[in-house]
């Protein structure tokens, strides 16, 4: 016999009640919310794409810069990297301030720069930025922090130097 749900103050906190055998019984409910965000990973268009950072909003001033060119690659996990023309091969990109992540469909993501420029999978770009490791990110050495966790997800457990390009400017090549 199916129970009759009669009251639900908050599904998220599990404060729901059912009428069972003539009396109200508290029902513990669980709601799972899945937000895929990234990198470069997510469905939420913001500089943090949910809880997944994509831009250097709030970072300290950028250090010494270099120019890196390559092709934007959208990985199967939703992270966006730059396949560089020279070593180290692939760099995860921390986009300039104001950049946002957008999921166009289930398999297609893009970065929108503050000026509205769209950077999509397969685009050839040139980045002026700083080559860094995850330890150079805000609290990046802590795998439980926002940046450290996201870097670990996109880059894996093994660190290399450099592994990230912190972009100051991005231009289509």
Residue, then its C-alpha position, 0 to 999 in steps of 0.5 A: x500500500x502506497x503511503x500518502x505524502x501529506x507534508x513536506x517543509x523542505x525536501x532538501x533537509x528531509x523534513x517530509x511526513x507521510x501518513x502511515x497506519x493512521x499516524x504521521x511518520x517522518x520520512x528521510x528524503x534525499x535529493x541529489x543535485x548534479x551540476x557539471x561544471x568546469x574549467x572549465x566544467x559546468x552548466x552554470x555560466x559564471x566565472x566559478x561555473x557552480x563550484x568549478x573555477x574558470x577565471x582568475x577573478x580575485x587573483x593577485x597581479x600576474x607574474x612574468x608572462x610568456x606567449x603560448x599558442x595551440x588548439x583548445x581541446x574539450x576533454x571527455x571530463x568537461x575540462x578545457x585544456x590548450x594542446x600547445x604547439x611545443x612542450x609540455x603538450x597540454x596546459x589547463x587554462x585559468x582564463x582571464x578575469x570575467x571569463x565564463x563557462x557555458x555548456x552548449x549541449x551535452x558534449x559541447x562547451x565553450x568559454x566566453x571572455x569578458x569582451x564576449x569572444x567565444x572560445x570553443x573546442x578546436x579553436x586555435x588561440x594565442x595566450x599571453x599568460x603565466x606558466x604555473x603549477x597548481x600550487x600557484x593557484x589560491x590554496x591550490x596545494x590543498x586538494x580539498x580547496x576549490x582550486x586544488x580540487x578542480x586542478x586535481x580533477x582536470x590534471x590528475x594526481x601527478x604534478x608537472x611544471x608547468x601544468x597550467x597557463x594563467x591567461x592574461x589575454x587570449x586572442x584567436x590565432 
